Amino acid sequence: MSGSRKEELAVATTAEEVSDEREVYLRDGRKLVVSEQGGESLVEVRSQSGMLEVRIRLTEQGPVLQMETARMQLRATEAVEIQSERVEIKGGAVKVSAEEDLELEAASDVRVTGKMIYLN
C-alpha cells in the first residue's frame, strides 16, 4: 500500500460498543479502513468523499464481499466460474450473449417466464 503512509488509530468508546479502527490513506485519495463492528471484522475501501466502494466482512460463516459501483467488469482469459447453492441476477435489462455455444443445464425443471418469449 503506497501513499503518504499516514496511519491513524482511532478508538471510539460508546456505552454499547468499543470500536478499534485503522485508516491507511492511499495515493489516489482513497482510504483503506479496517475495523470491528458487531463482532465482525471489516475491511473497506472508501473514495475521497467517504463513499463505500468495496467492503469485506469477515463473518463466522466466511468472508462476504460487497461492492458499490456504477459499473463492474469481470474478465478472464480462460473461464469465470460461479459455484453456489443459488445464483440470482437482478437488473433492469439482462443480456446473455455467446460467440460460441450457449448451454443451460438443470438437474430439475427449467422455467422461462416472460410477457413474450421469442425462440429463433
C-alpha positions as CSV (number, residue, x, y, z in Angstrom):
1,M,0.0,0.0,0.0
2,S,1.6,3.2,-1.1
3,G,0.8,6.8,-0.4
4,S,1.5,9.2,2.4
5,R,1.9,6.3,4.8
6,K,-0.1,8.3,7.3
7,E,-1.9,5.9,9.7
8,E,-4.5,6.9,12.3
9,L,-5.6,4.7,15.1
10,A,-8.9,5.9,16.3
11,V,-10.5,4.3,19.3
12,A,-14.2,5.3,19.9
13,T,-15.9,4.2,23.0
14,T,-19.7,4.2,23.4
15,A,-21.9,2.7,26.1
16,E,-22.7,-0.1,23.6
17,E,-19.5,-1.0,21.8
18,V,-15.8,-0.4,21.7
19,S,-14.5,0.2,18.1
20,D,-10.9,-0.1,17.1
21,E,-10.5,1.5,13.6
22,R,-7.3,1.9,11.5
23,E,-7.2,4.1,8.4
24,V,-4.5,4.0,5.7
25,Y,-4.6,6.8,3.2
26,L,-3.8,5.7,-0.4
27,R,-2.1,7.8,-3.1
28,D,-5.2,8.5,-5.1
29,G,-7.2,9.9,-2.2
30,R,-8.9,6.7,-1.3
31,K,-8.5,5.2,2.2
32,L,-8.4,1.7,3.5
33,V,-10.3,1.2,6.7
34,V,-10.0,-1.8,9.0
35,S,-12.4,-2.0,11.9
36,E,-14.6,-4.2,14.1
37,Q,-18.4,-3.8,14.1
38,G,-20.9,-6.0,15.8
39,G,-18.4,-8.8,16.4
40,E,-17.3,-8.8,12.7
41,S,-14.1,-7.6,11.2
42,L,-14.5,-5.2,8.3
43,V,-12.0,-4.2,5.6
44,E,-13.3,-1.3,3.5
45,V,-12.0,0.9,0.6
46,R,-13.6,4.3,0.6
47,S,-13.5,7.1,-2.0
48,Q,-12.1,10.6,-1.4
49,S,-15.7,11.7,-0.5
50,G,-16.0,8.8,2.0
51,M,-18.4,6.7,-0.1
52,L,-18.0,2.9,0.3
53,E,-16.5,1.2,-2.8
54,V,-15.5,-2.2,-1.5
55,R,-16.3,-4.0,1.8
56,I,-15.1,-7.3,3.0
57,R,-17.0,-8.5,6.1
58,L,-15.3,-11.4,7.9
59,T,-18.1,-13.4,9.4
60,E,-18.3,-16.7,11.2
61,Q,-19.7,-18.3,8.0
62,G,-16.8,-16.9,6.0
63,P,-15.9,-13.6,4.1
64,V,-18.7,-11.6,2.4
65,L,-17.7,-9.3,-0.4
66,Q,-19.8,-6.1,-1.1
67,M,-19.1,-3.6,-3.9
68,E,-20.9,-0.3,-4.5
69,T,-20.1,0.9,-8.0
70,A,-21.6,2.4,-11.2
71,R,-20.1,-0.4,-13.3
72,M,-18.4,-3.8,-12.8
73,Q,-16.5,-5.9,-15.2
74,L,-15.0,-9.4,-14.8
75,R,-12.5,-10.6,-17.4
76,A,-10.7,-13.8,-17.7
77,T,-8.7,-15.3,-20.5
78,E,-9.9,-18.9,-19.7
79,A,-13.1,-19.0,-17.6
80,V,-15.3,-17.3,-15.0
81,E,-16.9,-19.9,-12.7
82,I,-19.6,-19.2,-10.1
83,Q,-20.4,-22.1,-7.7
84,S,-23.2,-21.6,-5.2
85,E,-26.4,-23.1,-3.9
86,R,-28.3,-20.2,-5.6
87,V,-27.4,-17.5,-8.1
88,E,-29.6,-14.5,-8.6
89,I,-29.1,-11.8,-11.3
90,K,-31.4,-8.8,-11.0
91,G,-31.4,-5.8,-13.3
92,G,-33.5,-3.6,-15.5
93,A,-32.2,-5.5,-18.5
94,V,-30.1,-8.6,-18.6
95,K,-28.4,-9.7,-21.7
96,V,-26.5,-13.0,-22.3
97,S,-24.6,-13.5,-25.5
98,A,-22.1,-16.0,-26.6
99,E,-19.8,-16.1,-29.6
100,E,-19.9,-19.9,-29.4
101,D,-22.4,-22.4,-27.9
102,L,-24.5,-21.4,-25.0
103,E,-25.6,-24.3,-22.7
104,L,-28.2,-24.2,-20.0
105,E,-28.3,-27.3,-17.8
106,A,-30.5,-28.2,-14.9
107,A,-30.9,-31.4,-12.8
108,S,-34.5,-30.4,-12.4
109,D,-37.1,-28.3,-14.2
110,V,-36.3,-25.2,-16.3
111,R,-38.8,-22.4,-16.3
112,V,-38.9,-19.5,-18.7
113,T,-41.4,-16.8,-17.8
114,G,-42.0,-13.6,-19.7
115,K,-44.6,-11.4,-21.4
116,M,-43.4,-12.7,-24.8
117,I,-40.9,-15.4,-25.3
118,Y,-39.0,-15.5,-28.7
119,L,-37.2,-18.5,-29.9
120,N,-35.2,-18.0,-33.1
